[in-house]
Amino acid sequence: MSRPVIAAVDHDGHQPLWSVMIPVHRPDIAWLREAIAGPLGAGLAPRDMQIALVDDANGQTRSGDADAFWQQCEQRGIEIHRFASQAGLAGNWNRCLQLSRGRLVHILHQDDRVRPEFYRAMAAGLEAAPGVGASFSQHVFIADDGAAIRAGHLDRPNAGLLDDWLEYVVANLAIQCPAIVVRRAVYEKLGGFDDRYDYCLDYDMWQRIATEYPLWFDPLPLAEFRVHDHSASHSRVRGIASSLEVGHCRNAAIARISPPAREPVQRSARRHAVRWAMQQAGRAIGRRDWSYAMAALGGALATGRLSDFAAVLGGRFDRAPLSRPPARSADITARRLPRILLITEFYPADPAKCVFGAFQRLRRHLDALSRIGPVDAIFFWGEHELSPAETRQHIDRVKGFWPIEGSVRFVKVGTVRRRPLQWIADAIWAVRGCVGFYHTAATMRTCGREQADALRRCLYDLQPDLIFVYRLGAAAPLMRTRLPLPPVVVDFDDLEHVKLERLAATMPRSRRWLTILAEASLAIHASRRIGKMAACLLVASEFDRSNLLGVCRNAAVAVIPNTASSFVPPRKAPDPVTLFVGTAAYPPNREAAVWLLREIWPLVREQVPQARLLLAGEGMQEVAGECPAEGVEGLGFVADLASVYQRTSIALCPIRRGAGTRIKIIEAAMNSRPVVSTVLGAEGLSFVPRSEILLDDSPEGFARACVTLLLDPNLAAAIGDAARRRAEADYAPALVAERLAALCAGLIDRSDRVAAPVAGKLQDAAVPVEIGQRPGRRQASR
């Protein structure tokens, strides 16, 4: 059976709020009366609370007057469900779930107790935050006579969402059955208790819920767990077998959490388990129960490591990292929202001006990723150290500009000055491919030890389900963290080795030329290493895909093209005005503008004296001043490009160096403006030459194409309209965003399927169990 399906309830117009389901097997009547007293004393109307006894022993009891008790229960409106055949512990618990009708389900064991205020407190917790799947309270271990032994080991003063569930649900369980209430819809979503477990039925269930839903914790001790020799839990403790089973159960949960957090959780779990086993062995030796002592020590040896024994004997216990509750919408039946982590060197310091190609592409990626789940971001910060006030200011700024719902972190880039040993270590990592490229030069600014350590801490804290990295320089330091990673997607919108090779092709042979070629080889090596690490590499065109596959032969490479939006309605501009858009800080743009002004524009003016050239982009005013020419207007940065396109007849792209695809061409096409470009400028784009774009690499040919369009408005309109149709078919923002969102969601789904272990197969015997308290406190028998 494994995990049975829990079918939805047909409640015929009224569904009670509560189902208190009490699985019964040969109970002690006195203890069962105490168990029933809690829900009966909650002060809720009978129509709002279903109380049911689910008997797996056909009316048999261990002590007390059974017949009179069953009769009294029926008189008080308590349902009694008897079965001729025994289903066992898991089967009876699943019967409880299947027979429950309420929106909230509480499985209360026959020998445990809750206080009457338990139900109102748990209902309040479930309604306190959207998507909460279960709420639980502090519990108290009690003896046979009801006297308190001790409280549970989760010690926190305030009620709220549990942010240390990795420690208290996965590594060192702090939930006892009578203390937890679960929405019935959660059981319907996740299925019932897994009957392949014997000792860990509840442990497995609480872990499954915690990895999918936020948990609410109330620190008031509202539930009581009775410790006695006749309990089902006590009868199932079998030394090594129990330890191995719980280790398997914990492995199943650890496989469902973010990979960077797995090793710290494993380590914490092993050490808690070794301590628990050693405590049990010590108590068994004290009562001369040698077989149990040997079994407990055998369990510790089977599941722990020498370092764990040393840590326990030395009193060192590493906690599992804190973890935010799973992200969910208010719809309990919907899927858990995966957490996406963006890592990039591109920080929009001035959101109003950070609108050139790289930022446009990055912004559209974020729009697509935010459709999947909440996005966190790590920016490599190249300025001074940020004060707390400055950090908050930058976080508010970037969240106001980009759709980042989660956390924002800044990692300071490294400096050029390094100690000799650091330089040697960096050189070794660079040879391994852990190197970035900044302004077309190899650099370790993002790949130093300090950056890797900071990134490692961020990954422990943020625990993403998918990492999206923009460009090679932000991807390389992931290798130096030496952490297991979730699916990593790296966007190579520019191929660094292509840019470097093309730069070398324009240079005379010299020492600098040799350096550029060496850096191109290093970029190829780094791309290969990142291709092995990443689940998928993204490029902007099929041309780039073919180029990258030549370097990373076995990598998964997908095309996510650049895109642009239309600003203005497609209408003809009345005057012969040309436009070149690009920031002058990018060397290929500056070189293109200078070439345009010095060699092309004079030829255009000879044929069309009234023609005008607009240079839009930060720094273009200075370029226009350095290369004065008639009819040229250096606009500099323009906040509203729509007004510029309204004045424009044709757009120009005289780019002769670089890599990737030019957004400026797509943008012009989206606005029905015909484009004259170099062949390299239009590289990788699907526009058809002569009918959707004009291409020429010589100054004379480029100028001739401009003149043709300026003197023939009908031809210009026809090419512009054709280009718009092509852009809307191939580069529509909604289409590209949908493609990227589907690709990333598919990688997450595939990772979840691969990570989910089979409960019937032991995955890692080195992960043991601990049920109980913090170090140094008395451990009660479960």
N, C-alpha and C positions, 0 to 999 in steps of 0.2 A: 504493500500500500504506500509506503514512504510518507509523503505529505498529502493527505486527502484534501480534496476540494471542499471548501466551506461555501455552500450555496447561499445566495441572498435570500432573505426572508420575505415571504408574501404576507404582509401584516394587515391587509384589509382595512386600511384607513387609519389604524392606530398602532403605533409601535412603542412599547415601553422604553423608557430611558435606560433602565438597568436590567441586566440579566446576571443574577448571582448564582453561579452553577457550582454545586458542591459534589465532586466525585466521591463516591462512597464504596468502601470495601471492608466488610466486617468491622464496623466502627466501634469505638468506645462511646456508648450513648451519652455519658456525662460530658465528654469533650465535644461531641457533635452538638449537644444542646448549647454549649458555649459558642460554638462556631455560628449557629443559626441566630443567636441573640444579637450579633452585630448588625446584620442587615435588617432584622425585625425592629431594632431600636433606632434605625436611621431616620424615622419620621416621614417616610415617603409613602404616598398613596399606593395601594396595591396595584392599581392600573399602571403605575410608573415603575414598578419593580417586580420582575419575575424572579422568584426564588425556587430553585429546583434541586432535588437530590437525585443524582444519577447513580443507581446502585449496580455495582458489578459483581455482587455476591448473592443476588436473589433473596434479599431480606435477612441474611445472616448477620449477626453482630458478635463482637468480641466480649461485651459485657453489657448488662442493663436489660431492662424490660423492653424488648424490641417491639412487640405488638402494640403496646400502649403508646410507645413513642411514635410509630408510624401513623397511628390513628390521630394523635395530637397534631402532627404535621399537616395531615390532610384537612383537619378542622381549621387550621390557621391559614389555609390557602396555599400551602407549599406543595409544589408539584413533586410527585414521586415517580421516577422512571426506573422500572426493573427490567432486567434482561436475563433470559434463561442461560445464555452462554456468556462466559467471561471473555472480555476483550483485552484484558491486561491494562497496565497503567496508561500507555499511549492511546490505546483504543478507547478507554473510558474518558480520557480528557478530550479526545476528538468528538466523542458522543456529546459531551457537554457543549462544545462549540456548535455542533450541528443542531442541537435542541434549543440553543439560546435564541431569543427573539429580540432582545434589547439592542439599542444602539451602542451601549457600553457593556463589556463583558468582564466579569470578575470571577475567576476560578479560585474558589476558597476551599482549601483542603479541610477534611473532616476533623483534624486535630488542631487547627490554627484558629486565630481570632482576629477580629478587627474592631476598632472602636466605632461607635455610631457615627461620629463626625467624619469618618474616613470617606464616605461616598460623596458628600458635598465637596470636600477638599479635592478629591480626584476629578470630579466633574469640572470644578473651577479651573484646575490645571489644564485639562483638555481643551477648554475654551479660551485659554489665555493667549495663545499664539496660533496663527494659521498653520494647518498641516500637522499638528502634534498627533502622533499615532498612539501614544500610551503615556500614562502618568503613574508614578509610584511614590510611595512615602518611605520614610525611615522605618525600619522594623526593629523589633526587640526579640531576642531569643529568650524563650521561657522554658522552665523545667516542667516535669510531669504535673506538679501541683500548681502551676501557673505563676510561680515566682520568677521575676526577671533575672536573667543571667547577665546579659550585656546587650548593648545596642549594636546595630550593624556598623560596618567600617566606613561607610560613606559619610563623612563629617563635613557638612557645609552649613552655614548659618541661615541662608536665605533660600526661599523657594524660587524656582526659575528653570529655564531650559538647561539641560545637562550638557555642559561644554567639555567635560572630561569623561565622556562615555567610553573612549578607547581604554581608559584605565579601569573604570568601574563596571563596564559591561563586558569588555573583551578580555582584558588582561587579568582582572581581579574582581570577579562578579560580586556586585553589591545589591542584587535584587533577589528577594525571596518571593515565592508565588503569592502568598496572601497580600503582599504589599503593592501589587501592580494591577492596573486596569487598562484594558486594550479596547480600542474601537472595534466593533464587529466588522466594519468595512476593511480594517487592516487584515484580519484573519481571512476575509474573503479574497483579499488581494494576494496574500502571501501563502495561503494554505494552512493546514492544521499542523499539529505536532508530528515530528518525523519519527516514525516507529522503528527506524533503523538504529536509533539511540536507545540505550537503556537507562544509564545514569544521568544523561545530559538532555533530557527532553525539554525541560524549561530553559536551560542555558542556551541551547540552540535557538529556541524561539525568541528569547529576548535579544540575542545577537542579531538575528535576522531583522527584527523590528528596528533595532538601533541603527543598523546600517542603511535603512530605508526611510526612517521617520525620526523627527525630533522627539525627544523624551522630556517629560516634565517631572521634576523632583520636588517633593515637599519634605522639609527636614523634620516635621513633627512625627513622633513615633506612633503612628496610627494603626500599625499591623503587628501581630505577634506570631512568631514561628516557634512551634513547640518542638523541643529536642528530646527524643526518647528512642529507646531501642527497637520499638515496633514500627517506626516510620518507614515508608517506602524508600526514602532517600538513604536511610541508614542501612537497610537491607541490601542496597545496591552497591555499597562501597566494597570493591574487590581488589584493592591494592593496585598492582601493575595494570590490570585490565581497565580499571576505572581511570587511572591516570592517562593511559593511552587513548581511551575513548574521549576524554575531555580535551586532550591535545588535538585529536582529530577534529573535534567540534570547534575548537578555537581556530584551527587552521582554516576551516571553512569560512569563518568570519573574517579572518585576516586577509584572505584572498579577495574579499569584497571591499576592502578599504584602499585608499590611495597608496600606490607602491612606495613612495618615500617614507611613509609612516610605518611600514610593516616591520622593519627590523627593530626599531625602538619598542614597538608593541610586543614583538616576540621576546625580546630581551626582558622586558618587565614581566611578562607572563611566566617565563621560565623561572625567574628568581622568586616570584611569589609562590610558584608551585613547589620549588625545592624547599623553601622555608616551611610551607604547609606540611609537606611530606616528612621533613625532619621533626617537626613538632609532633605529628601523629606517631612517628616511630618512637620518640622520646616518651610519650605518654604510654604507649604500648609496652615499652621496656619497664616503665615504672609499675605496671600491673602484671608484669611477667607474661605478657601475651607475645611470645617470641615469633610466632608465625605472622601475626599482623605487623609486627615491627619489621620483619624481613620484607614483607610485601610492600610496606610503605617506603622503605629504603630502596627497594628494587624499582619502584615507580619513580623515585627521585633520580636514580642513576640512569634509568631508561629515557627520561625526558629532559634532564638537565646537562649542563656542561661543567667542566672543572672551574671555569671562570664564574659560573653561577654559584657553585658551592663556596668559592672564595669570597664572592660578594656577600652572600648570606651570612657566612661566618664573620665577615668584617662589618656587618650591619649596613651595607650599602644596597639601596633599592632604587633603581632607575625607574621613574614614572614614565608611562606612555605619554606622548605629547598631547597637549590639549587639542581638541578638534571641534570646529563649529558643528552644530546639528546639521543633518542632511537638509539641503535646500528643497523646499516643496512649495507648491501652490496650495491654496485653501482646499482644493479638491483632493480628498484622501485617496480616491481611486485612480488618480492620475499618476504618471511615472514620477519618480524622484528626478529632480533637476540636477544634471551634472554641473560640476564647477569647472569653469574654464580659466586657465591662467595665461595671460598675455605677457611675454617678455620681449622688450625692445629697447634699442638705444634712442629711438625717436620720441622725445618728450615735447609736447606742444607748449613750450614756455609762453608763447604769445598766441593764444588760440585764434585770434583774429587774423594773424598773418601766417600761421602754419597751415597753409592750404595747398602747397605744391604737391607734386606727384606722390611722394612717399607717404605724406600725411593723408592724402585723399584715399590711397589704397588701404592704409591702415585703418582709417575711419570706417570704410565700407566693410572691411573684415570684421571689425567690432560690431557693426550693425548685424551682420550675419551670425556671429557667435552668440550675441545676446539673445537670439531667438532660441538657442538651445538651453541656456541656463545662465546663472549669474557669472559675471566676468570679474576676476581679480587682475591686477596689473603690477608688473615689476618694471620700473624704468631705471636704466643705467644713467646715473646723474653725473654730469661732467663738471659741474660748478663747485662752489665752496660747500663745506659741510652745512647741512640744513639744521636750523634750530627747530624745536617743537612747534613754535608758532609758524615758522616758514613752511614746515612740512604740512601743517593743517591747511594753510593757505593754498599750497600747490595741489593738495588732494581735492579741496573744494573746487579749484579751477578746472582740473582735468575731468572731474566728475560732471561738472556743468557743461563741458564741451563734448565729451565722449560718453557713450552708454556703458559706463563701468559701474556696476551695482555693488560690487564687493569691495575688497580691501585694495589699497594702493600702497606700494612699497617703493623706496628709492635705494639703489645700490650705488655707492660712490665708485667711480671708475678709478683705476690705478694711475699712478704718476710715472713719469719717465725714469725718475731716480729710484734705483732699487739697490739693495745690498747685494754683494757678490753671490751669496748662496741663493738669494731670491732670483737673481738673474739666471743662474744655472738651472734652477728648478723650472723657471718659466721657459727657458730654452728647450728643456726636455719635453715639457708639455706642448710647446709649439711644434716640435718634431712629431709628436703624437697626433697633431691636427687640431689641438686646442689653441686656436689663434683667430683673432678677428681682423677686420679690414676697415679702416676709417680714412676717408678722403683718399681712397685708392692707395693705401699703404698698409702693410702688415703691422699689427699692434697687439699688445697684450693688455690693453687698457681695461677690457672686460673679462680677461681670462686669468688674472693673477690669483694668488692663494686667497687674499682677502675677499675678492669678488666671489670666488667659489664657496668660501665659508659663509658669506652673507646669503648667497643664493641657496645654499643648503639649509640654512635656518628658515628662510622663507618657504621652502618646499615642505619642511617639517610642519610649519604653522598652517599653510594654506591648503595642503593636501588636495591638489587638483585631480580631476578625472581626465583632463586633457590639457596638454601644454601647447600653446600656439606661439611660435617664435618668429619674429620678423627679422629676417636676414641673418647671415652667417655669424656676425660678430656677437649677436645675442644668443645664438645656439651653442657656440663652441664652449662656453663655460659650464654648460650642463654636463659635459663629459668629465670635467674636473671635480664635480661634486661627488662622483663615484656612487651615486644613489640609483636604486632601481626606479624607473620612471614610468608614468602612465603613457599612453600614446602621445607622441610628440609630432607636431606638424610644423615644418619649417618653410617659410615663404622666401624663395629665392627670386624675388621680382627682378633683381639684377644679378647676373652671374659675375662674380668678382674676377674669376680667371679670364673671362671674355673681356671685361673692361681693361684689365691689366695687359693682356696680349694686344689689344687694339691700341692702347697707349704706347706700348713698346714699338708698334709698327709705325708710329708717327715720329719716333725719336731717332737721332743719329746714334750709331753704335758707340757706346761709351760705358763708363762704370755705372752711371745711372741706368742705362739701358739693360745691363746685366742684372742689376738689382731688381728692376721691374720684372724681368723674365723669371728670376728666382722666386719673387713673390707670387707670380702667376702659378708656378709649380706648387708652391706652398698652398695657394688657394685651392688648387685641384685636390691636393692631399686632404685638406680640411673638409672639402665638400664630400669626398669619399667617406671619411670617418663619420661625418654627420649623416650621410645617407644610410649608413649602417645603424646608427642610433635611432633615426626617426622612423615613425610609422608611415609618413608620407611627406614628400617634398612638393611644394607648389611652385609653379612658374607661370608667367603671364602669357605664354604663347606656345604653339606647337613647335615653332623654331627653337625656342629655349628648351623645351622638353627633349627634343632630339639631341641638342647640345649637352644637356645635363646627363642624359642617359649614356652618352659617350664617356662620361667621367664616372658616374655612379651606375654601373651596369645592372646591378640587381635591385636598385632602389625602386620604390613605388613613387612615381612622379605624376602629378595631376595638373591640368591646366585650369587655372582660375584667372581669367583675363582681367585687365584693367577695365574700368567703366567710367562713365561720366553721366551727368544729368543735363537736360536741356534748360537753358535760361530764358530764352526769348522765343516768341512765335516765329516760324520760318517765313520771313519776308525779305524782299530785296533791299539792300542798303542803297541809297541814292547816289552815293559818292564812291569813287575808286579808292577805298581805304583797305590797307592790308594790316595784318596783326600778327605779331610774334609774342607768345606768352611763355615766360620761364623766369625762374629766379637766377640772378647773376651769380649767386654764391655757388651754384653747381657749375664746375668748369666747362663741361660740354655745352651748356647753355650760353655762357659768356663767349666761348669761342665761336659758336654759331652766330651770335648777334654781331660780333666783330666781322666775321666773314660776310654776313648779310650786308652790313653797312658799307664795307670797303669795296667789295667786289661785285655784289649783285644789285644793290639798290641804285647806284648810278646808272646802270644799264636800263633799269625799269623806268627811271625818270626821263631818260632820253626819249623813250617811246611814249610815255604817258606823263607829261610834265605836271599835271594836276594830281598825280597819285601821292598818297600819304601813307606813312608807315607808323604804326603804333607799337611801342615796346612796353609791354605790361609785365610787371614782376619786380620784386624787391631787388634794388641795385641796378635796374635798367636805366634809370636816369643818369647814373654815372657813366655807364657804357655809351649812351647817346652823346654825352658830353666829351668823352674821349675820342669818339669817331664822328665828328660833326658832319652832317649831310643834309641836303635840302629835303624838306617835306617829312622830316622825322620828328616824332614827339615821344620823348621818354616819359612814360606815365608813372614809372615806379610801381610800388605795390598798389593794387586796386582791390578794394574790399568788395565791390559789386561788379563782377565781370559781365553781368547782363547788359549794363549800360554800354560797355565797350563792344560787345558783340552786336548791339543794335547799330553801331556806326560802321561795322566791318563788312567788307565785300568778300574777302578771301583771307584764309589763315595760312601762315607759313611755318614750316618746320625744317630749317636748314641744319639739322643736327648731323655731325660727321663722326662723332665718337660717343662711346658709351655702350650700354646694354639694356635689355628689357624692352618694353613697349612704351610709346609716348602717349600719355593721357591727353596731351594737348590736341592730338589728332582726333581722338575719339570725341573729345569735348566739342571741337569745331564741327564734326560730323553730326553730333546730336543736335546742334543748333543750325543745321542745314547750310553750313558755310563750306565751300569747296576748299581743299587743302592742296598746297604745293609743297612737296617734301623731297628730301634726299632719299635714296633707296634705303640707307641705314636708318634714317628717321622713321620710316614706315615699316621697318623690319618686324616681322612677327604678327602684323595686323592683316586682317582678311579683306581689306578694301582692294577692289580690282583696279589696276592701273588704267588710266585714260578714261574710264567710265565713272569711277568713284573717287579717284585721286590722281593727281599728276605728279610724276616722279622724274627727277633729273639731278645728277651729281655735279655738273659743270656750272660755273657761274652764268655762262651765256644761256645754257638750256634752262636753268632755273628761272632766270630773268624772263626768258621768252615765254615760259609757261605762265608766269605772273601777268605778263602783258596780254596774253591771249584771253585770260579770264577777266581781266579788267576791261578790255575792249569789247567783250562779248558777254553781256549780262545774262542772256538766255542760256548760253553754254554753262556759265557759272552756276546758274540756278539749277540746271539739269544735273550737274555733277553733285552739287550740294544736296539736292533731294535724294539722289541715289545713295549718297554716302549716309544720309540720315536713315534710310531704310535698312542699309547694311548694319549700321550701329545699333539700331533698335532690335535687329534680329540676333546679333552676336554679342552685344555689349550692354544690354539693358541692365540697369542696377538690380532690379528685382530678380531677374533670371540668374545673374551671377551670385547674388546673395543666397538664393535658394540652393544653388549647386554647392556652394561652400558649406552651408549649414547641413545639407544632407551628407556630404562627405565626412564632416567631423562627427556628426551623430552616428554614422555608420562605424567609424573607428572606435567610438566609445562603446557601442553595442557589442562589437566584435571582441573588444578587450574584456567586457563583462562576461561574455560567454566563455572565453578562454580561461579566465581567472576562477570561475566557479568550479570548485572541486566536487567530485562525486562523494556523497556522504558514506557510501558503502566501501570506499577505498581509502586506506590510510595514506595521507599525503606527506606528513612530516611528523615522525614520532618524537621529534625534539621539542614539540610545543605541548606542555603539560597543563594541568588544571590547578586552580586555587579557588576554593569557595570559602570565604570567610573574612578575617579582619586584617587590620593593618599590622605591621610587624610589632611584636612586643605585647600584643593583647591576646587574651585567652581565646583559643579557637574552639568553638562549640561544634559538636558533631552535627553533620548536615542531615 
